[in-house]
Amino acid sequence: MLIGKVAGAGGELAPFSFLLAATIAGLSALSFAEFASRFPESAGEAVYVKEGLNSSALALVVGLTVTAAGIVSTAKIIVGFSGYLADVTAVPRNGAQVAMTLLLSAIAMWGIRASVSVAALVTLIEIGVLVVILGFGVLGSSGVPPPEPLSPSAAPSTGVWSGMIYGALLAFYAFIGFKDIVNVAEETRDASRVVPRSIMLTLAVTTLLYAAIAHLAQPGRSTVSA
């Protein structure tokens, strides 16, 4: 969902938009990794605020804010999914959105084991598809001259660097899942060691995949459209 928007904003520097966003998000990732090792509890940010600032009220506000952010983020993903589905099938978008919401809710209510299993399966499929796309992109672009530099079309100004920065603001959306990792800390064996490593590994893999796909997504570079 992000590649097109970031590529439109950052142009030929779109991969660097993702790298910049990952660098900024890395500060949060390091903080989450440190807190997760000290307080391996499922409440995540709410626990960190309560322990650090000794305020239950502020912890409640943070917890509710995180919940709201999760709802908005999930809604955006479901809307994006229904749009892609409508492009290749006759399923109406509204019906797909309702069905996906009910399905995800049922999986969540089923239990943590089912939720993690489904999430792991979907993640492996997604990574596998991206790796295949990268493979075809690399093979298809061999011998093809690099494209002409792109001018950012969605940036606030006409400058290339400002377009990259604007693209990084959009790309930051790809790196907001750390709370989802720490929120299952209590379900993890040896959480104080495993969770921090998982956070950093997730950041590294996500950055590499997004930057590589953004590089291949530039007009004129990939020849796999056929």
Stockholm file with secondary structure:
# STOCKHOLM 1.0

chainA/1-226         MLIGKVAGAGGELAPFSFLLAATIAGLSALSFAEFASRFPESAGEAVYVKEGLNSSALALVVGLTVTAAGIVSTAKIIVGFSGYLADVTAVPRNGAQVAMTLLLSAIAMWGIRASVSVAALVTLIEIGVLVVILGFGVLGSSGVPPPEPLSPSAAPSTGVWSGMIYGALLAFYAFIGFKDIVNVAEETRDASRVVPRSIMLTLAVTTLLYAAIAHLAQPGRSTVSA
#=GR chainA/1-226 SS CHHHHHHHHHGGGHHHHHHHHHHHHHHHHHHHHHHHHHCCCTTTHHHHHHHHHCCHHHHHHHHHHHHHHHHHHHHHHHHHHHHHHHHHSSCCHHHHHHHHHHHHHHHHHHCHHHHHHHHHHHHHHHHHHHHHHHHHHHHHTTTCCCCCCCCCSSSSSSCHHHHHHHHHHHHGGGGCCHHHHHTTGGGSTTHHHHHHHHHHHHHHHHHHHHHHHHHHTSTTTCCCCC
#=GC SS_cons         CHHHHHHHHHGGGHHHHHHHHHHHHHHHHHHHHHHHHHCCCTTTHHHHHHHHHCCHHHHHHHHHHHHHHHHHHHHHHHHHHHHHHHHHSSCCHHHHHHHHHHHHHHHHHHCHHHHHHHHHHHHHHHHHHHHHHHHHHHHHTTTCCCCCCCCCSSSSSSCHHHHHHHHHHHHGGGGCCHHHHHTTGGGSTTHHHHHHHHHHHHHHHHHHHHHHHHHHTSTTTCCCCC
//
